[in-house]
Amino acid sequence: MSAMDVEGKIALVTGAASGIGFAYAKELLQNGAKHVAILDLASSSGSESANKLNGEFGNGKATFIRCDVTKAQEFEAAFAKTVKEFGGLDIVVNNAGIMDDVRWELEININLTAVVRGTLLSFQYMGKDKGGKGGVVVNVASTAGITPAIYFPVYSGTKNAVIGASRSFGHPYHFEKSAVRVLTMCPHITHTQLITKGAERAHIENEEKEKLSGSMKTLPMQTPESVAKGVIKIIKVGENGSVWMVADGEPACELDFPSFPGGKILYQSRKSEIFIVSPAIQLSDMDVKNKIALVTGGANGIGFAYVRELLKNGAAHVALLDLANSNGDESARKLNEEFGADRVLFVVCDVTKSEEFEAAFATTVKEFGGLDIVINNAGIMDDARWELEIAINYTAVVRGTLLGYRYMGKDKGNKGGVIVNISSLAGLITGPSFPVYIATKHAVIGLTRSFGLPYHFEKTGVRVISMCPSFTDTQLITQCVGRTLDSVEQEEIDETFSTFTLQRPESVAVGVLHAIRVGENGSIWIVDKGQPAFEVQMTDRPVKKVSA
């Protein structure tokens, strides 16, 4: 793939009034960029930053555009203004981000939703298929998108998602149409407010924040300028879809994806592969018998299979959560006929509505006297409605996990328990067909691995694990026509899915019960082709790619 010379190019950088974003804008101009649009909040120092850059590099080189990236109309208007004022667009750096698990919904909106929107706008304004010249997009993730983040599990999930989305948008399928490369930069610990003010925004008790603040101040931090130099390097030479890291001020290095080191091939297709599986070592032994469970999206498909398998294995009661227009009443009636009266309770719940979701947990505990198992299963595969997809597949899983801790955690006066967050094989691989769906499932794995660190279990007695079903015979797969981005053609979907044999929901349900019984806290599991569940052995550190 052709490299890009930054000289003479027009760039747009989000979150560029200060910190790393400002360093990106300055480094672009130092390398000869013709113009840089600095996007940031109205309350930021954007005007001052643009004036500073114009003073150093020449009048009109930098323009500040007020933009809240969580507001779709403002974001699109900023792209349109950049193109109108400068006559085109060649480089987009989706940098805006926060590390604030206290305001985790905003964190998801900025770190994930806005990056997806910024990527789609980049294709719209630079893609050859849209009348543009092509270009490059750099999506800024973090090393927390590769390794678990103990105090920032939601942040880690968003950065896992950025990597999954970028690698999927960076597939040759999209480049061949658009001539837009999509790259990912993962900065390690860098001296910005993201780190220096991080302790007050962590997912920990207030009394622990002062101690964390002290320890964070002692961390060796690289300069924003080091990361900015790395971004220029990858714009110039980075292969489409590649993921890069800048750590300790060293030159940018490419990370090795998608293989997991040290294992054998479990799954391989025309486009993707995932390595390593090994039989699970039994580290827990939870008997499902007489336990009380809650399953989201439980009226149909895999969710219904989970409910039924729990009852088959002796669960005392199961709350089946689903939409009002689902067949939840009928599903509960069938299960109560099969397993005994009042074993299953249907609770109307839209998981995207926080009050309904919390009320469903409270109802379950009130009706059944407790809670032991939560399966966050509700999900959709619908990139045509990608904002809703993020809301269901990731935001609701975060909320369900936090509610699971609240209603089962020993630190909240309860007995402990287990949370199963349903991801997908798509959370471990990449592909061009459903890039946003893939991002959400990467997010679930990042969240689960971070919450699955001993720190959280020691306080709560709640294990958090994730199940990644392979292709399964549900409406998610069988009714995916018309649910892709406009840029993805049905022929691509048909070609991808034609290589797979669908497994039965019941096979996945058996695997989930096995993982509940023996799964180690933070573990990730796969059920593929109806075979017994396997645990995925994941690396906890970035793997640098070694050039041939």
C-alpha positions in Angstrom: 0.0 0.0 0.0 1.4 3.4 -0.9 2.9 5.6 1.8 1.8 9.2 2.3 4.0 12.3 2.5 2.5 14.7 5.0 3.8 17.7 3.1 1.1 19.8 1.5 -1.7 17.7 3.1 -4.9 18.9 4.8 -5.6 17.4 8.2 -8.3 17.4 10.9 -7.5 16.4 14.5 -10.2 16.0 17.2 -9.5 16.9 20.8 -6.6 19.1 19.6 -6.7 22.1 21.8 -4.2 20.7 24.3 -2.3 17.6 25.3 -1.5 14.9 22.7 -4.0 16.3 20.2 -2.2 19.6 20.2 1.1 17.8 19.8 -0.4 15.9 16.7 -1.4 19.2 15.1 2.0 20.8 15.7 3.9 17.8 14.4 1.7 17.7 11.3 2.6 21.3 10.6 6.3 20.7 11.4 6.2 18.0 8.7 4.8 20.3 6.1 1.1 19.9 6.4 -0.7 22.7 4.5 -3.6 23.2 6.9 -4.8 21.6 10.1 -8.3 21.9 11.5 -8.2 21.8 15.3 -11.5 20.4 16.7 -12.4 20.8 20.3 -15.0 22.0 22.8 -16.1 25.7 22.9 -14.8 25.8 26.4 -11.3 24.6 25.4 -8.3 26.7 24.6 -8.7 26.0 20.9 -8.6 29.6 19.7 -5.4 30.2 21.7 -3.9 27.0 20.4 -4.6 27.9 16.8 -3.1 31.3 17.2 0.0 29.8 18.7 0.4 27.5 15.8 -0.3 30.2 13.2 2.3 32.4 15.0 4.9 29.6 14.6 4.1 28.2 11.2 2.3 31.0 9.3 -1.1 32.7 9.3 -4.0 30.5 8.3 -2.1 27.2 8.8 -4.4 26.2 11.7 -8.1 26.8 12.2 -10.0 26.1 15.4 -13.5 24.6 14.9 -15.8 24.3 17.9 -17.0 20.8 18.0 -18.4 18.4 20.6 -17.7 15.0 19.0 -20.6 13.5 20.9 -23.0 15.6 18.8 -23.5 14.2 15.4 -24.5 17.4 13.6 -21.6 19.4 15.1 -19.1 16.7 14.1 -20.3 16.4 10.5 -20.5 20.2 10.2 -16.8 20.4 11.3 -15.8 18.0 8.5 -17.8 20.0 6.0 -16.3 23.3 7.2 -12.8 21.9 6.9 -13.3 20.8 3.3 -15.0 24.0 2.4 -12.3 26.3 3.9 -9.2 24.3 2.9 -10.5 22.7 -0.4 -10.1 19.1 0.7 -9.1 16.6 3.4 -6.3 14.1 3.4 -5.6 13.1 7.1 -8.0 12.6 10.0 -6.8 11.9 13.5 -9.6 10.7 15.8 -7.9 11.6 19.0 -10.6 13.0 21.3 -10.9 10.8 24.4 -11.4 10.7 28.1 -10.4 8.2 30.8 -13.2 8.7 33.3 -15.0 5.5 34.5 -16.9 7.7 36.9 -18.7 9.2 33.8 -18.6 6.0 31.9 -21.5 6.6 29.6 -19.9 9.8 28.4 -16.6 7.9 28.1 -18.3 5.4 25.7 -19.8 8.2 23.7 -16.4 10.0 23.2 -14.0 7.1 23.0 -16.1 4.7 20.9 -19.2 6.2 19.4 -17.4 9.4 18.2 -14.5 7.4 16.8 -16.9 5.3 14.7 -18.6 8.4 13.6 -15.3 10.1 12.8 -14.2 7.1 10.8 -17.4 7.0 8.8 -17.2 10.8 8.1 -13.6 10.2 6.9 -14.7 7.7 4.4 -17.5 10.1 3.3 -15.2 13.1 2.8 -12.0 11.4 1.6 -13.2 8.1 -0.1 -12.6 7.8 -3.8 -16.0 6.1 -4.0 -17.5 9.4 -2.7 -15.5 11.6 -5.1 -12.5 12.2 -2.8 -8.8 11.4 -3.3 -8.4 8.8 -0.6 -6.5 9.5 2.6 -5.6 8.2 6.0 -7.4 7.9 9.3 -5.5 7.4 12.6 -7.8 6.2 15.4 -6.1 6.8 18.8 -6.6 3.8 21.2 -4.2 3.0 24.1 -2.2 0.1 25.4 -5.2 -0.3 27.7 -6.9 -1.6 24.6 -4.5 -4.5 24.6 -3.9 -5.3 28.2 -6.5 -5.1 31.1 -6.8 -1.9 33.0 -7.5 -2.6 36.7 -8.9 0.7 37.7 -10.5 1.7 34.4 -12.4 -1.4 33.0 -14.9 0.6 30.9 -12.1 2.7 29.4 -10.2 -0.5 28.6 -13.3 -1.8 26.8 -13.6 1.4 24.7 -10.0 1.1 23.6 -10.3 -2.6 22.7 -13.3 -1.5 20.6 -11.2 1.2 18.8 -8.7 -1.5 17.8 -11.3 -3.9 16.7 -13.2 -1.3 14.6 -10.0 0.1 13.1 -8.6 -3.2 12.0 -12.0 -4.1 10.5 -12.4 -0.8 8.7 -8.7 -1.3 7.7 -9.6 -4.4 5.7 -8.7 -4.4 2.0 -12.4 -4.7 1.1 -12.9 -1.1 2.3 -9.6 0.3 1.0 -10.2 -1.1 -2.5 -13.4 1.0 -2.7 -12.2 4.1 -0.8 -8.4 4.3 -1.0 -8.6 5.4 2.7 -6.1 3.7 5.0 -7.3 3.2 8.7 -4.5 2.9 11.3 -4.5 2.6 15.1 -2.1 4.3 17.5 -1.8 2.9 21.0 0.1 5.4 23.2 1.5 4.0 26.5 1.5 6.2 29.6 1.9 9.8 28.5 2.1 13.0 30.4 -1.4 14.5 29.9 -4.3 15.2 32.1 -5.7 11.8 31.2 -3.0 10.4 33.5 -2.3 13.2 35.9 -6.0 13.6 36.9 -6.8 9.9 36.4 -7.1 8.8 40.0 -10.2 10.9 40.7 -11.9 9.3 37.7 -11.1 5.7 38.5 -13.6 2.8 39.2 -12.5 2.6 42.9 -13.8 3.8 46.3 -13.1 7.4 47.2 -10.8 6.5 50.0 -8.5 4.6 47.6 -8.2 7.5 45.1 -5.7 9.5 47.1 -3.4 6.5 47.3 -3.8 5.8 43.6 -3.1 9.4 42.8 0.2 9.3 44.6 1.3 6.1 42.8 0.2 7.4 39.4 2.4 10.5 39.9 5.5 8.2 40.2 4.9 6.5 36.9 7.5 7.1 34.2 5.6 9.1 31.5 6.6 9.9 27.9 6.0 13.2 26.3 3.1 13.9 24.0 5.7 14.9 21.4 7.0 11.3 21.3 3.6 10.0 20.5 3.0 12.7 17.9 6.3 11.7 16.1 5.0 8.1 16.1 1.7 9.2 14.5 3.6 11.0 11.7 5.6 7.8 11.1 2.6 5.6 10.8 0.8 8.1 8.5 3.9 7.9 6.2 4.5 4.1 6.3 1.7 2.3 8.2 0.0 -0.5 6.3 -3.8 -0.3 6.2 -5.3 -1.9 9.3 -2.1 -2.0 11.2 -1.9 -1.2 15.0 1.1 0.7 16.5 2.4 1.5 19.9 4.6 4.3 21.3 6.0 3.4 24.7 8.7 5.0 26.9 9.4 7.7 24.3 10.8 5.0 21.9 10.0 5.1 18.1 6.6 3.7 17.1 6.5 -0.1 16.7 3.9 -2.2 15.0 2.0 -4.7 17.1 1.4 -8.3 16.0 -2.2 -9.1 15.2 -4.4 -11.2 15.0 -2.7 -14.3 16.3 -2.5 -15.1 19.9 1.0 -16.4 20.7 1.8 -19.9 21.7 -1.1 -21.9 20.4 -2.7 -23.8 17.6 -5.2 -22.7 15.0 -8.8 -23.1 16.3 -10.5 -21.1 13.6 -9.4 -20.1 10.1 -11.3 -18.6 7.2 -10.6 -16.7 4.0 -10.1 -13.5 6.0 -9.4 -14.1 9.6 -7.8 -16.5 12.0 -7.7 -17.0 15.8 -5.1 -19.0 17.6 -4.9 -21.1 20.8 -7.3 -23.1 22.7 -6.6 -25.4 25.6 -8.8 -27.5 27.8 -9.8 -25.5 30.9 -8.1 -26.1 34.2 -10.8 -26.3 36.9 -10.3 -23.3 39.2 -13.8 -22.9 40.5 -16.7 -25.2 41.2 -20.0 -23.4 41.3 -23.0 -25.7 41.4 -25.9 -24.1 39.5 -28.4 -26.1 41.6 -30.7 -23.9 43.6 -29.2 -20.7 42.3 -31.1 -17.7 41.2 -30.2 -16.3 37.8 -31.0 -13.3 35.5 -30.7 -13.4 31.7 -31.1 -10.4 29.4 -32.5 -11.0 26.0 -33.9 -14.3 27.2 -37.1 -14.6 25.3 -35.6 -16.2 22.2 -32.6 -17.7 20.5 -29.4 -18.2 22.6 -30.9 -16.3 25.5 -33.8 -18.7 25.8 -31.4 -21.6 25.5 -29.4 -20.2 28.5 -32.5 -20.0 30.6 -33.6 -23.5 29.8 -30.1 -24.9 30.4 -29.9 -23.2 33.8 -33.3 -24.8 34.8 -32.2 -28.2 33.4 -29.2 -28.0 35.7 -31.3 -27.2 38.8 -31.4 -23.4 39.0 -34.2 -22.5 41.5 -35.4 -19.5 39.6 -34.5 -17.5 36.5 -35.6 -13.9 35.6 -36.0 -13.7 31.9 -35.5 -10.0 30.7 -36.6 -8.9 27.3 -38.6 -6.2 25.4 -42.3 -5.8 25.8 -42.9 -6.9 22.2 -40.9 -10.1 22.6 -42.6 -13.4 23.3 -41.3 -13.3 26.9 -44.7 -14.2 28.5 -45.0 -17.2 26.2 -41.4 -18.3 26.8 -41.8 -18.1 30.5 -45.1 -20.0 30.4 -43.5 -22.9 28.4 -40.5 -23.1 30.8 -42.8 -23.1 33.8 -44.9 -25.9 32.3 -41.7 -27.9 31.7 -39.8 -27.2 34.9 -42.5 -26.3 37.5 -44.7 -23.3 38.4 -43.1 -20.0 39.2 -39.5 -21.1 38.2 -39.3 -18.4 35.5 -40.4 -14.8 35.7 -40.6 -12.6 32.6 -39.6 -9.0 33.3 -40.2 -6.4 30.6 -36.9 -4.6 30.2 -35.2 -2.5 27.5 -31.6 -2.7 28.5 -30.8 0.6 26.9 -33.1 2.3 29.5 -31.2 2.5 32.8 -34.2 2.9 35.0 -35.9 -0.2 33.5 -32.7 -2.2 33.8 -32.1 -1.4 37.4 -35.8 -2.0 38.2 -35.5 -5.5 36.6 -32.6 -6.4 39.0 -34.6 -5.1 42.0 -37.7 -7.0 40.9 -35.7 -10.2 40.6 -34.1 -9.9 44.0 -37.5 -9.0 45.6 -39.4 -11.8 43.9 -36.8 -14.6 44.4 -34.9 -13.4 47.5 -31.4 -13.0 46.0 -29.3 -13.3 42.9 -26.3 -15.6 42.1 -25.9 -15.5 38.3 -26.2 -12.7 35.7 -25.9 -13.4 32.0 -25.6 -10.2 30.0 -26.8 -11.7 26.7 -28.9 -9.0 25.0 -27.3 -8.0 21.7 -27.9 -7.1 18.1 -25.8 -7.3 14.9 -27.0 -4.3 13.0 -24.4 -1.9 11.7 -27.2 0.0 9.9 -28.2 1.1 13.4 -24.8 1.3 14.8 -25.5 3.7 17.6 -28.2 1.4 18.9 -25.8 -1.5 18.5 -23.3 0.2 20.8 -26.0 1.0 23.3 -27.1 -2.6 23.5 -23.9 -4.5 22.9 -21.6 -2.5 25.1 -23.3 0.2 27.2 -25.9 -2.2 28.5 -23.3 -4.8 29.2 -21.4 -2.3 31.3 -24.6 -1.4 33.2 -25.5 -5.0 33.6 -22.0 -5.8 35.0 -22.2 -2.9 37.5 -25.7 -3.9 38.6 -24.4 -7.5 39.0 -21.8 -6.2 41.4 -24.3 -4.1 43.3 -26.8 -6.9 43.8 -24.3 -9.8 44.3 -21.2 -8.2 45.7 -20.0 -9.2 49.1 -18.9 -5.6 49.7 -22.6 -4.7 49.3 -23.8 -7.3 51.8 -24.4 -10.1 49.4 -23.0 -13.6 48.8 -21.0 -13.1 45.6 -21.8 -14.7 42.3 -20.9 -14.9 38.7 -21.4 -12.6 35.7 -21.2 -13.9 32.1 -20.8 -11.3 29.5 -21.7 -12.6 26.1 -19.2 -11.5 23.4 -18.7 -13.3 20.2 -16.0 -14.9 18.1 -16.1 -11.4 16.4 -14.6 -10.1 19.6 -11.4 -12.0 18.9 -11.1 -11.6 15.1 -11.7 -8.9 12.6 -13.5 -8.6 9.2 -15.0 -6.1 6.9 -18.7 -7.0 7.0 -19.8 -5.7 10.4 -17.0 -3.4 11.8 -19.0 -1.7 14.5 -20.5 -5.0 15.7 -16.9 -6.3 15.9 -15.9 -3.2 17.9 -18.6 -3.8 20.5 -17.7 -7.4 21.0 -14.0 -6.4 21.4 -15.2 -4.0 24.0 -17.0 -6.7 26.0 -13.8 -8.7 26.1 -11.7 -5.8 27.3 -14.3 -4.9 29.9 -14.5 -8.5 31.2 -10.7 -9.0 31.4 -10.3 -5.8 33.4 -13.2 -6.5 35.8 -11.8 -10.0 36.0 -8.6 -8.9 37.7 -8.2 -10.1 41.3 -8.6 -6.6 42.7 -12.3 -6.7 41.9 -13.0 -10.3 43.0 -11.3 -9.9 46.3 -13.7 -7.1 47.2 -16.9 -8.6 45.7 -16.6 -12.3 45.5 -18.1 -11.9 42.0 -16.4 -13.7 39.1 -16.7 -12.1 35.6 -16.2 -14.2 32.5 -17.0 -13.9 28.9 -18.4 -16.4 26.3 -17.6 -16.0 22.6 -20.0 -18.1 20.5 -19.0 -18.8 17.0 -21.7 -18.7 14.2 -24.9 -19.9 15.7 -28.4 -20.5 14.2 -30.2 -17.4 15.5 -31.9 -14.4 13.9 -28.6 -12.5 14.5 -27.2 -14.5 11.6 -30.2 -15.7 9.6 -31.8 -12.2 9.4 -28.8 -10.0 8.9 -29.8 -8.8 5.4 -30.1 -5.0 5.3 -28.3 -4.6 8.6 -24.9 -3.5 7.2 -23.3 -0.2 6.6 -24.2 1.3 3.2 -20.6 0.6 2.0 -20.9 -3.2 2.6 -22.6 -5.1 -0.2 -24.7 -8.2 0.4 -22.4 -10.3 -1.7 -19.7 -9.7 0.9 -22.0 -11.0 3.6 -23.0 -14.0 1.6 -19.4 -14.9 0.8 -18.3 -14.6 4.4 -21.2 -16.6 5.9 -21.1 -19.3 3.2 -17.9 -20.8 4.7 -19.5 -21.5 8.1 -21.7 -24.3 9.5 -24.1 -22.9 12.1 -24.2 -24.5 15.5 -27.3 -24.8 17.7 -28.0 -22.4 20.5 -28.2 -25.3 22.9 -24.5 -26.1 22.3 -23.6 -22.6 23.4 -25.8 -22.9 26.4 -24.1 -26.0 27.5 -20.8 -24.2 27.1 -21.9 -21.3 29.2 -23.0 -23.6 32.0 -19.6 -25.3 31.9 -17.8 -21.9 32.1 -20.0 -20.8 35.0 -19.0 -24.0 36.9 -15.2 -23.9 36.3 -14.3 -20.7 34.6 -11.5 -18.6 36.2 -12.3 -15.0 37.0 -11.6 -12.9 33.9 -11.5 -15.9 31.5 -12.6 -15.8 27.9 -14.4 -18.9 26.4 -15.3 -20.1 22.9 -18.0 -22.5 21.7 -17.4 -23.4 18.0 -19.1 -25.9 15.7 -21.1 -27.3 18.6 -17.9 -28.7 20.3 -17.2 -28.4 24.1 -16.3 -24.9 25.4 -12.6 -24.0 25.4 -10.8 -21.2 27.3 -8.9 -18.7 25.1 -5.3 -18.1 26.4 -4.8 -14.3 25.9 -1.6 -12.4 26.2 -1.4 -9.7 28.9 1.2 -7.6 27.1 1.6 -6.1 23.6 3.4 -8.2 21.1 5.7 -6.3 18.8 5.8 -7.2 15.2 9.3 -8.2 14.0 10.1 -7.2 10.5 11.3 -10.0 8.2 
